[in-house]
Amino acid sequence: MPADEVYRSVSDALAATQRVVLATVAHTRGSTPRRVGAKMAVRQDGSFVGTIGGGCGEAEVWQEAMATLEDGQPRVVTVDLTEPTEGEDKICGGIMRVFVERFEPGDSGDGPLRDTLT
């Protein structure tokens, strides 16, 4: 999914006076489902746009994104894809670090996200 759609989702949530979380793959090592820069926006209702890889790893990031929506604390989530998991998810064999941050209506913000949204 193009980053533009993720940014549009963030912009739409803020315009609707809702908090939104942006999860961005910040670092990878080994084989991972997505590369650095992949993004996922998570809305207050739990719905999301974009992907950071799917499966159990994405579910783990989604849970942390919901916690960030509640407490406002940015996080770095380490997704370890080196160990077998229960279920049918495939193992990629690598590790991803995903930065999770909350945006709120009225945030003036600085930097590339603000520039992208305006």
C-alpha positions in Angstrom: 0.0 0.0 0.0 1.4 3.4 -0.9 2.5 5.6 2.0 0.1 8.3 0.6 -2.9 6.2 1.6 -1.5 5.8 5.1 -0.8 9.5 5.4 -4.3 10.3 4.1 -5.7 8.0 6.8 -3.8 9.9 9.5 -4.9 13.3 8.0 -8.5 12.1 7.9 -8.5 10.9 11.5 -7.0 14.2 12.7 -9.6 16.2 10.7 -12.3 14.1 12.4 -10.8 15.1 15.8 -9.6 11.6 16.5 -6.3 10.4 17.8 -4.3 8.1 15.5 -1.1 6.1 15.8 1.5 5.8 13.1 3.7 2.6 13.2 6.8 2.7 11.0 9.4 0.0 10.4 12.5 1.7 11.6 15.1 -1.1 11.4 15.3 -4.6 10.1 17.9 -7.4 10.4 17.7 -10.5 8.3 14.7 -11.6 6.3 11.6 -9.6 7.2 8.2 -9.2 5.5 8.6 -5.4 5.0 11.4 -3.0 4.6 12.4 0.1 6.6 9.8 2.8 6.0 6.8 0.5 5.8 3.8 2.2 7.6 0.6 1.3 9.3 -1.9 3.9 10.7 -4.1 2.6 13.6 -7.3 4.5 14.4 -9.1 4.7 17.8 -11.7 2.1 16.7 -8.8 -0.4 16.1 -9.1 -0.3 12.3 -5.9 0.3 10.4 -4.6 1.2 7.0 -1.3 -0.1 5.6 0.8 -2.9 6.8 4.1 -3.6 8.5 4.1 -7.2 7.5 0.9 -9.1 8.6 0.6 -12.1 10.8 1.6 -12.3 14.5 4.2 -9.5 14.2 1.6 -7.0 12.9 -0.8 -8.1 15.6 1.9 -7.4 18.3 2.5 -4.0 16.8 -1.3 -3.3 16.7 -1.6 -4.2 20.4 1.2 -1.7 21.2 -0.4 0.9 19.0 -3.7 0.6 20.9 -1.7 1.1 24.2 0.0 4.1 22.6 -3.5 5.5 21.7 -4.4 5.2 25.4 -1.3 6.5 27.1 0.4 8.7 24.5 3.8 7.1 25.0 5.8 6.4 21.9 7.3 2.9 21.7 9.8 0.9 19.8 8.4 -2.6 19.3 10.8 -5.4 18.5 9.2 -8.1 16.4 11.3 -11.2 16.5 10.5 -13.4 13.5 13.3 -15.9 14.2 11.3 -18.4 16.4 8.5 -20.7 15.3 5.1 -19.6 16.4 1.9 -21.5 16.9 -0.5 -21.3 14.0 0.0 -21.0 10.3 2.2 -17.8 10.1 5.3 -18.2 8.1 8.7 -17.5 9.8 10.8 -14.9 8.0 13.9 -15.4 10.1 14.6 -11.7 10.8 13.9 -9.0 13.4 12.1 -5.7 12.9 12.0 -2.7 15.1 8.9 -0.6 14.7 8.5 2.9 16.0 5.0 3.7 17.2 3.8 7.2 17.9 0.5 9.0 18.6 -0.8 12.1 16.8 -3.7 14.2 18.2 -6.0 16.7 16.6 -4.4 20.1 16.9 -0.9 18.8 17.0 1.1 21.4 15.0 3.9 19.0 14.6 7.2 19.5 12.9 9.0 17.7 10.2 8.2 15.4 7.3 4.8 14.1 8.5 3.4 17.6 8.9 4.8 18.6 5.6 3.2 15.5 4.0 -0.2 16.2 5.5 -0.3 19.8 4.5 
